[in-house]
Structures are given as structure tokens and as C-alpha cells.
Amino acid sequence: MHSFELFLTEDGSHSIFSAKYKVPYHSRHGAIIETNHVFIEAGLKPKLNQKTVNVLDIGFGTGLNAFMSLLESNKNASSIYYEAVEAYPIKKEIVDVFNYAALLDAAQDSFLQLHTLEWGQQYALTDKFTFKKLLNTFEDFTSQNTFDIVYFDAFAPSAQPTLWETGLLSKMYALLNPDGVLVTYCAQGQFKRNLKAVGFSIEPLPGPPGKREMTRARKA
Ligand SMILES: C[S@@+](CC[C@H](N)C(=O)[O-])C[C@H]1O[C@@H](n2cnc3c(N)ncnc32)[C@H](O)[C@@H]1O
């Protein structure tokens, strides 16, 4: 049984603490600030010159990455296909409390639907945002699609080492299109060596508040 403890991060947005992994879902310096910095600015926005952008989100969690991507798609001409995988979904009672929609000046229903939609079904949420989430571990995840971006947002290597090792990084590499990128908040040395070992080239980037560096890795 998983239990989650809600807390406020420094930008005023909620996050939760995982009792199972003993880590928070986001930086204490700001969940919205971190998501915007790592996934939207460094991952999504540079790809929005493409007509269609396929995003793979590992793992879905609070849905904040998906929600901010949906909101970003409203401001751009590109169409986004968004697939998210999550092994340990958060209870609805907690999801209902999250303050992301209010802080992002968006509709709460638009956020909540990401959680209430059926797992495994594909939905055109707008004319530019198609969404599908899978209730699965990434280890068991398969897809008919390939992706332009992987949002790699698992718990840290200290909490979940195997997700950051070459076996599963090779799987992410194979799921990416040529010139596709993996973005993550993590900049750990061994992780970056593992990325290089499976064929990625590494772009160290400045991290969000509280972190010196983040990683963008590109498929040659
Ligand atoms: C750091 S949290 C971030 C979640 C989400 N991106 C967010 O912003 O809330 C990591 C997420 O990965 C999920 N997760 C952990 N191990 C996983 C696995 N093996 N396969 C799929 N999801 C996993 C966790 O349940 C959690 O939701």
C-alpha cells in the first residue's frame, strides 16, 4: 500500500512525499518552477517547431508534466501526442486537492480529467493535444509509437537505481526518434555515463532553483 503526504513547495504549488520511496515528487524549491524549467523549457519548447511532437512521460504521478504540456499546446501550432506511463497511481482524494490549475490560471476540470480518464484509452483532449496513459511499470511498457521527447521523471537513482541503468536507458533510446531528446532533473555522474554508454550525447544544462545542473540527452 502506498501512502502520500501532501506539502507546499516554495513557489506555492503542491507536491507529495512518497512513503514507499522516501522522496518527494518534486523539488522543494517549486514543483511548477521545476516542471517548467526541466520538461517544458528544455524538453518541449525546442521541439515545437515540428508539426507534431510525440512525448513519452515516465511517470505520470501528479499529472503536472502532462497538464503543463497540455497548456503549452494551447499556445502553439504544433500537435502533441502525449503518452504517459505510471506504475503507482495517486489516490483521487489527493489529486482533488492539488492547486496546479489555480496557480496556472487554468480550469480544474481540465487538470482532473487527466486523472479520471481511463487507462489505456486514447483521447483527443483538444484539436492539438492527444493523450493516453498506461497503468504499467516502464519495465513492462510497450508502445506502437516512437517519441521525440522522453520526460524522464522517475524517483532519483538512490531510490530506484535500476531505472537509471543501461538496460532501461537503452529501452528509452530505442523508443526515441532520431534527434529525439530525453530530459530529466538528474545530473548524477554515473547516470550520465550510462546515457553515453547506450548512445546518447549529453547536454548539461543549468538546473532549476536548488540544482546546479540538469540533463538533456540526444539520440544521434
Ligand atoms: C518523481 S515522481 C514524478 C511524477 C510526475 N512526473 C509528477 O510530476 O508528479 C516519479 C513517478 O514515477 C512513478 N514510477 C516509479 N517507478 C516507476 C516504474 N518502474 N514505472 C513507471 N512509473 C514509475 C512513480 O509512481 C511516480 O509517480
The ligand as an SDF file (V2000), in Angstrom:
LIG
                    3D

 27 29  0  0  0  0  0  0  0  0999 V2000
    9.4460   11.8500   -9.0900 C   0  0  0  0  0  0  0  0  0  0  0  0
    7.7830   11.2220   -9.2900 S   0  0  0  0  0  0  0  0  0  0  0  0
    7.2790   12.3540  -10.5910 C   0  0  0  0  0  0  0  0  0  0  0  0
    5.9390   12.0930  -11.1410 C   0  0  0  0  0  0  0  0  0  0  0  0
    5.3570   13.1150  -12.1140 C   0  0  0  0  0  0  0  0  0  0  0  0
    6.1370   13.3430  -13.2870 N   0  0  0  0  0  0  0  0  0  0  0  0
    4.9540   14.3590  -11.4150 C   0  0  0  0  0  0  0  0  0  0  0  0
    5.3620   15.4540  -11.8350 O   0  0  0  0  0  0  0  0  0  0  0  0
    4.2180   14.2600  -10.4540 O   0  0  0  0  0  0  0  0  0  0  0  0
    8.1240    9.6510  -10.0930 C   0  0  0  0  0  0  0  0  0  0  0  0
    6.9280    8.9110  -10.6470 C   0  0  0  0  0  0  0  0  0  0  0  0
    7.3400    7.7140  -11.3050 O   0  0  0  0  0  0  0  0  0  0  0  0
    6.4760    6.6610  -10.9350 C   0  0  0  0  0  0  0  0  0  0  0  0
    7.2220    5.4080  -11.0560 N   0  0  0  0  0  0  0  0  0  0  0  0
    8.1350    4.9110  -10.1980 C   0  0  0  0  0  0  0  0  0  0  0  0
    8.6370    3.7670  -10.6700 N   0  0  0  0  0  0  0  0  0  0  0  0
    8.0480    3.5240  -11.8510 C   0  0  0  0  0  0  0  0  0  0  0  0
    8.1700    2.4880  -12.8100 C   0  0  0  0  0  0  0  0  0  0  0  0
    9.0110    1.4990  -12.6410 N   0  0  0  0  0  0  0  0  0  0  0  0
    7.4190    2.5650  -13.9320 N   0  0  0  0  0  0  0  0  0  0  0  0
    6.5470    3.6100  -14.1100 C   0  0  0  0  0  0  0  0  0  0  0  0
    6.3870    4.6260  -13.2170 N   0  0  0  0  0  0  0  0  0  0  0  0
    7.1340    4.5850  -12.1080 C   0  0  0  0  0  0  0  0  0  0  0  0
    6.1230    6.9790   -9.5070 C   0  0  0  0  0  0  0  0  0  0  0  0
    4.9770    6.2930   -9.0560 O   0  0  0  0  0  0  0  0  0  0  0  0
    5.9330    8.4790   -9.5890 C   0  0  0  0  0  0  0  0  0  0  0  0
    4.6430    8.8020   -9.9970 O   0  0  0  0  0  0  0  0  0  0  0  0
  1  2  1  0
  2  3  1  0
  2 10  1  0
  3  4  1  0
  4  5  1  0
  5  6  1  0
  5  7  1  0
  7  8  2  0
  7  9  1  0
 10 11  1  0
 11 12  1  0
 11 26  1  0
 12 13  1  0
 13 14  1  0
 13 24  1  0
 14 15  1  0
 14 23  1  0
 15 16  2  0
 16 17  1  0
 17 18  1  0
 17 23  2  0
 18 19  1  0
 18 20  2  0
 20 21  1  0
 21 22  2  0
 22 23  1  0
 24 25  1  0
 24 26  1  0
 26 27  1  0
M  CHG  2   2   1   9  -1
M  END
$$$$
